[in-house]
Amino acid sequence: MLNKTDIVSNNRWPVLFWNTIAYLYDSLALITLSICIPFIIKEMNISLSQSGLLSSATMIGGAFGAIFFGKMANRLGNKKAIVWALIECGVFTVFVYFAKTFESLLLLRFFAGIGIGGVWGPCVAMVSESWDAKNRSWAISFVLSSFAMGSILASFLGAYLLSQLNWRVFFMISATSIIAGLLFYYFGPEETETKSEKTKRVAITLKDLFLNNIFKITIPATMIAFFYMSGFWGLNSWVPTFLVQERGFNINEMGIWNMMIYIGMLAGYPLCGLLSNYLGRKWTLFLCFFVSALNIPFYILCKNSDILFWFSPLMGFWFGGLAGLQGVYYSELYPQEMRALGGGFCFNIGRAGAVIAPYVVGFLADFKGLTIGMGTVSLFFLLGCFMLLLLPETYKRH
């Protein structure tokens, strides 16, 4: 008879594959909006700050989704939570095609965001429980690197299809998460749990994240995610618009230049994950935050398109490290029975930063220009460095 460890070992590759597919839709749903914003502004005649609210509404929904689907994962299992999150997101994305007003689009992005926010925690927990400590770092980082894969796909398709398709049709690409959810349900690997583990899943509630000494993890970890989200989305929500309005790029050029950031991210996820096996999770995250803070002023002030092209993946590399390592770090900070809810809560409540920052940048852009607005996000990355000092290291090289 196979023991628990043997079963997990046999399942680890299917778990890696299916969770990579699932999390890819997180970025498809988010980057599709960023790429379409210039077209939405034109068609609906809205301001930059109003368009920033579309990103903010998505992230607010994500915070609710992290709690709802995190609790579902603890009660019904990670797989079912992922499946329902993908389907929910896809259904409300389909309705975007019929949105006629800014207000209706805002509401639909909120509800789609619930599904988007529900994927991260269960995915990280499912992979973490299937891989040993030594390989967990690159495995989780690889799964989360599908965010960059989806971003590259969305940017590539945007560069070559948006000039021919209405932006509403473009949203239907991410609506295929409905199909992905159904395929995951019928063909994805099943989780193997003992009776005691199932009991633990039922017993965990949101309140448990703030009891005893666990609050010393939850609060700083949430703030780290908040500052990461503020910095990343405060910049990247506006990169397509920045390239068009401030640098004079056409739609095809915008898509290609934007794609270069995510190509760098794709490399940053696994490579920074491997680096953390030597420097530790905490200090590799610290390095990623610090370098990102230095990179942003150069990016927004550079007016040479060739330099901007090659610098973009270098900047994206450290963004990838930040995104991937949070998944690894949070899964190790929390005990197994809290991983789905705890990690998902911190990361997605941290999306409040992605609620605030795009709007703040848009507000500043209306008065001072996008260059000034986007430059302010460097501060968030520096604050992330300070918050890391409050948490322990979780991995020591053997």
N, C-alpha and C positions, 0 to 999 in steps of 0.2 A: 504493500500500500504506500502511495506517495504521501509524504508529510507536507505540511503547509509550505515549507521552504521550497521543496521540489516543484510543487504546483505553481507557485509564484514565478520560479525560474523558467518553467516551460511557457508561461503566459507572457513573459516580459516583452518579447518582440511584437506580438499582436497588440499588446497594450500600448507600446510605443507608436506603432503605426496608426491605430485608430484615434488615439488622442492627438496625434500630430494633425490628422485630417480635421478633427473637431475644432482644435484651437485656431486653425487657419482661418476659420470663418469669423473669429474675433476681429482680425485685422481687415478682412474683406468688408465687413459691415462698417468699420470705422473709417478706413481710408477711402472707400467709395464716397462717403459724405465729404471728406476733405477735398477730393478731386472735383466733385460736382458743385462745390460752393460758388465758384465764379459764375457758373451757369444759373444757379438758383438765385443769386443776387440780381442777375440781369432779368430773369423772367418774372420774379416776384417783386422786383423793385424794392429791395430791402437794404438796410445799411450794413456796414461791416460788423458793428456791435450786435445787430439782430442776427446775422448769420452765425456769429459766435455762439449765440444761444442754442443753435441746433446741436452743436457739439456738447454744450453744457447739458442739455436735456437728455442726450444719450448717456452721458456719464452719471447723471442722477438716477436714471433707470438702472444703470449698472450696479450702483450701490444697493438698491433694493433687490436686484437679482442675486447679488452675492449672498445676501442673508437668506432669501427664500430658497434658492437652489442649494445653498450650503446646508441648510437644515434638511432639505429633501435628501441630500447625499448621505447625511448621518442616519436618516431613518430608512431610506429605500436602497441606498447604495450609490456609489459614484456614477456608474454607468447610466442608470435611469435618470439621474439629475442632468447629465450631459445631454442625453437624448432629448429630453423635454425642453431644455434650454435652447438647443439648436432649432427645434421645431417652432417654439414660441417666437424666437427672433425672426425666423423666415416668414412666418405668417404676417407679422406686422410690417415687414419690409415689402411684401407684395402689395399691401395697401398704399404704400408710398406712391405707387404708379398713379393712383387716383386722387392724390392730394391736390386740391385746387388753391388752398390758401396757406399762408405762412403758419397760421395757428394750427391748422390740421396737420401740417408736416411736423411741427414742433411736438405735438402730442404723439404722433406715430413714432418719432425717434425716441421718445421717452419709453414707450412700451417695447420697442425693439431692443433698447438698451438693457431692459430687464433680462432678456435672454443672453445678450452679450456678456453681461456681468456674471451670469450663472455658470459659464463654462470654465473659467480659470481655476477656481478652487477644487472642484471635483477632478479635473484633469491632472493637476499637480499632485493631489492626494493619491490618485489611482496609480500614477507612474512611480511615485515615491514608495508605495507599498509593494511594488513589483521588482524594484532594483535594490541591490546592496549599496551600502554607504559609499564605497569607492567609486562605483559607476553611476551613482544617483545624480551627481552633478551634471555630467554631460548628457545623461538621459533626459532629465527635466529640461535642461537648456535646449536640447535638440527639439523637444516637443514645443517649447515656447518659441523657438526660432521659426515655427510655422507662421508666427505673426509677421515676420519679415517676408516669408514666402508669399503670404497673401497680399502684403503691401506691394511687393514687386509685381505680382500678377495684376493687381488693381491699377497700378501706375502704368504698366505696359499696355493693358487694354485701354486705359484712359487716353494714352498717347495716340493710339491708332483707331479707336472706335468712337470717341466722344465727338469728333468732328463730323461723324456720319449718323450717330444715334442721338436721340433725345436723352437727356440725363435721367429721365424716369425709367427708361428701358435699361439703362446702365445699372440701376439699383437691383434689377432682377437677377444679376449675377450672384450677389450675396444672398438672395432669397432662396437659392438652391440649398441652403442649410437645412431646409425641410427634408430634402432627399438624403443629405448626409446623415441626419438624425435617424431616419428610418433604416438606412443601411447599417449604421452603428448598432441599432437595436437588434436587427436580425442576424448580423454577421460578426459583430464585435465580440471580444472575449468577455467571459463572465468572471466576476470577482469570486474569490474563494475565501470564505470567512468561517471562523469557528463560532460556536453558539455564544461564547463569552464576548467575542468581538461585536457580534450583532447587538448584544445587550448594551455594550458601551456606546454604540452608535445611537441607539434610541435615547440614552440617558443624557447626551450632550445637548446643552442649550446655549443660546447667545450669552446668557448671564455668566456661564462658566468661563468665558474668555476674560472676565474681569474679577474673578475670585482668587483668593490666596495670592500667590506670586505671579500668576499668569498675566495679570494686568501690566506687570513690568515688561512683558513681551508685547502685549497687544497694543499698548499706547505708542511706544516708540516705533514699532514696526508699521503701524498705520500712518504715522507721520512721515516715515521714510517713503512709503508708497505715495503719500500726498505730495511730497516735494518732487519725487520722480515724475508723477503725473502732471504736476504743474509745469515743470520744466519741459518735459517731452511734448505734451500736447499744446502748451503755450507757444512752442516753436512750430511743431509739425502740422498743427491745424491750419497754419497760415503760410506754410512754405509754398504751396501751389499758387496762392494769391500773390505772395511776395514776388515770386519769380515772374509772374505775368505783369503785375502793376509796377514793381520797383525796378526790375531788371529787363523788362521789355521782351520776355520770351513769348513765343507763340505756344499754342496748346500742345503740339507735339514735343517741343523742346521742354516745356514744363513737365510733362509726364516722364521724360527720360531723365532729366536732372533730379526730379523727385525720387525716381526709382533708384538712383545711385546711393541715396541715404540708406535705403532698405537693403541694398546689396551688401553694404558695410555692416549693417545690423545682422544679416544672415551669418556672416563670419564671426561677429562678436559674441553671439550666443554660445556656441560650443567652445570657442577658444578661450573666452573668459571663464567658462565653466571648468575647463581643464586647468587654467591658471589658478583657480581657487583651490585646487588640490595641493598647491604648493604654498600660496600666500594665505590661504584660509578664505572662507566665504566673506567674512566681515571686511577684511582689508582689501580684498579684490573689489568689493562693492565701493569702498571708500575711494579707491583709485579711479573707478569709473565715474563717480560723481564729480571728483575734482577735475579730471581732464575734460569732462563735458562742460563744466563751468568756464573753462578757458577757451574751448573751441567755438562757442556760440558768438562772441563778439567778432571773431575773425570771419565767420561765415556770413554774417549779416552786413559786414562792412566791405567785404571783398566784391569788387566790381569787375574783375577779370573772369569771364565766363569759363575759360579753360582751367584756371586754378580752382574755381568754384566746383567744377565738374569732378576733379580728382580729389578735392578735399572732402566732398560730400560723403563718400564711403568711409573715410577716416573718422569723421564725426559720428556717422552711424554705427561704427564698430563699438564705440563705448556705450551708445544707447542700447545696443543689443546685449552687452554685458550686464547693464543695469536691469533690464527686463528679465533676462534668463536667471540671473543669480538671486533675484528676489524669490522666485519660485523654489529654488534649492534651499535658500536660507530659511524661509518661513516653514518649509516642510520639516526642517531639522530643529527649529526652535520649539515647535509644538509637539506634544505626544501624539501618537498615531491616531487615537480616537478623536482628536481635535483638528487634524490637518485640513480636511475639506472646509470646515466652517471657519477655523481660525485663519488659515492662509487666505481663503477667499474673502473673508471679512476685511482683513488688513488691506489687501491689494485693491479691493473694489470700493471700500469706504474711502481709501486713498484717492479714488477717482474724483472725489470732491475737488481735488486740485485741478483736474481736467474740466471740471464744471466752471471753476472760477477763472482759471488762467486764459482760456480762449476768449472769454468775454472781456477780461481786463485788457488783453492785447488789442482786441478789436476796438474797445473804448478809447485806448490811447492812440490807436491808429487813426481814428476819426479826427483827432486833434493834432497829433504830433507826427503821424506817419508810421508805417509798419516797421521801419528800421528801429525807431525808438521803442515801440511797443514790444517787438520781439526781443530786443536787447535786455529787457528787464528779467527775462526768465533765467539768466545766469545765476541770479541770487538764490533761486530755488535749489539748484544743484549744490551750491555751497552749504545751504542749510541742511541738506541731506547728509553731508559729511559729518556735521555736528551731531545729528540724531543717531548715527551709527555708533558713536562713542558710548551710548547708553545701553547697548546690547552686547551679549557675550559672543565669543567665537564658538562655532558649533562643530568645526572640523579640524582635527589635528593630523598632520601627515604622519603615517606610520613608517 
